C-alpha cells in the first residue's frame, strides 16, 4: 500500500461575515483563526471541504 500524500492547509482569512456552513467547515478542518495550520491526508473528502472554503485557505504539499 502506497503512503498517502499529506497536504498542509493554512487559513488566510477570518470567518467573520461568512456563512455558518463555511465556519463549520473551517472548524472541521482543524482551523479557526487566520494563520492556523493543519495537516491532513490528501483525500477526496478533504479536497471537497477545501473547495468549499477556498477563499479562506491556502493549500500546500506537506514536506
N, C-alpha and C positions, 0 to 999 in steps of 0.2 A: 504494500500500500504506500503510495507516494505521500510525502509530508505535505500538509495543507499550507497554502500560502497565507501569510499574515498581512493585514493592512492596518495602517495607523490612521486614525480618524481624529482630526483636530477641529474643535469648534472655533469658528472665527467671528461669529456674530451672536448677539444676545437673542433670547427667545421672547423678549418683551415685544408686544404688539404682533405676535404671530398666532396662528391658530392653535387651539388646545391640542389638536391631534399632533401638530409638529412638536409641541412641548413634551408630550408623552413619548414621542419617537426619540427625541434627544435624550430623555431620561433612560429609555430602554437601551440606548447605545452606550450608556455609562458616562454621559456628558452632563453638563448642567450650567456651565458658565463659559464665557469666552476664554480661550487658551487652554481649556481642559483637553486632555488627550486620552484616547482609549485604543487598545489593540484588540482586533478581532480576527477570526479566521475569515478568509475570503469565500463566503457562501452566497448563494442567490438570495437568501432571506436578508442577510446583512446589506447586500447591494441594493435591494429594494428599499430598505429603510433609509439608506444613504440618498437614494434618488429622491425620496420624499422630502428630504431636508437639505438638498444640495446647495441651497442658497445660504445655509448657515454653517456648513462644514467644508473642510478640505481633506482630501484623501491622498495618502502616500503609501508606497510599499514599505513595509517594515523590514528593517535590516537585521 
